[in-house]
Amino acid sequence: MTSIGGAASSGMVDWNLAVATATRLMRPGPDVSRDEARAVVAELRRHARSAEEHVRGFTNLGTPETHDTPLLVVDRPGWVRANVAGFRELLKPLLDKMQERRGTSPGNMMMGAVGGKVTGVELGMLLSFLASRVLGQYETFAPATRDLPAGANGGGRLLLVAPNIVHVERELDVEPHDFRLWVTLHEETHRTQFTAVPWLRDHLEGEIQAFLAETDVDPTTVLERVREAAQSLVGGRPEGEEGDEGRSLVEIVQTPAQREILGRLTAVMSLLEGHADYVMDGVGPEVVPSVAEIREKFQQRRAKGASRLDMALRKLLGLDAKLRQYRDGERFVRAVVDEVGMEGFNRVWTSPNTLPTKAEIGKPADWITRVHRKPEA
């Protein structure tokens, strides 16, 4: 197994163990022959190229020259390796800070090694759950590795998870070729967002790093908060304690300062996800004949968990919030485009100051007033 960037098993997280655990626990993919698998990969690559043209034409964002990020069609283990590499890059400042706080005495180092393996196993378990559900992903913070190329100048990469796409198209009983193009339209929109708006990646990374910098770096305290989140999830909170029911792990492990940052991040993610859904639906009728059927069935699948455990994990990980982001963000984009057109909406990409706030996502007219209409003298 390839190591994830050098001494991957050292420090607060055993990254290689996370990959090994996820790979061992993940569900097997759908039953396809070698020839079928090759055909799916080739078709997804073709669809990604055509989706790029459709998205650029519909959104008026970017040019062919702005797309310097690679497309990777991966299996479930490949998706895990890519995400572990991204996590390691993004979390490095926080984990270094926690390691420094822990100290370098022999006892602390031994406890750190044990804790790193425990954390690696836990991360691997979560990734094994997600690895069978993600259809595609634009990896914004993607360091290049030997097996996983990334864009130049810190650019990301676009991942399409072939076995999951095949699994869902069979589960929904939809036309495979239409479904594959439909999925690539959504993911290609994310690649267009980040490649056509150069400041967006750095802005998002800055917000995430600010959020992490506010994190209480005492490992014991973090573990206590994780335990509280788990108790809240299963209804096992001590009698008389209130206030965290229905909140995700991300919402609980935060300070007041982080709540402000999280609000801004939520607004940005709602915008990005809603924009991708809007573009997918806007382009779809012309190039995906069965788009109405696909959309209806996929929305039904999004809205329900496959099991009680699935729903519980979605809640703990904050994935239910992501579903709201698709819905609320799409409504924002649609309302703004209806009022001021696509060019008027594209003013959202001018600078961080023109991004919608969390409140404006729910009230698009307020964003239009702030960005488009000069205040009266």
PyMOL commands that set and color helices and strands:
alter all, ss='L'
color gray80, all
select helices_A, chain A and resi 15-25+34-59+64-66+76-102+106-131+152-154+162-172+176-196+198-213+219-234+249-252+256-287+291-303+308-317+319-349+352-354+358-362+364-372
alter helices_A, ss='H'
color red, helices_A
select strands_A, chain A and resi 71-74+136-139+157-161
alter strands_A, ss='S'
color yellow, strands_A
deselect
rebuild
show_as cartoon
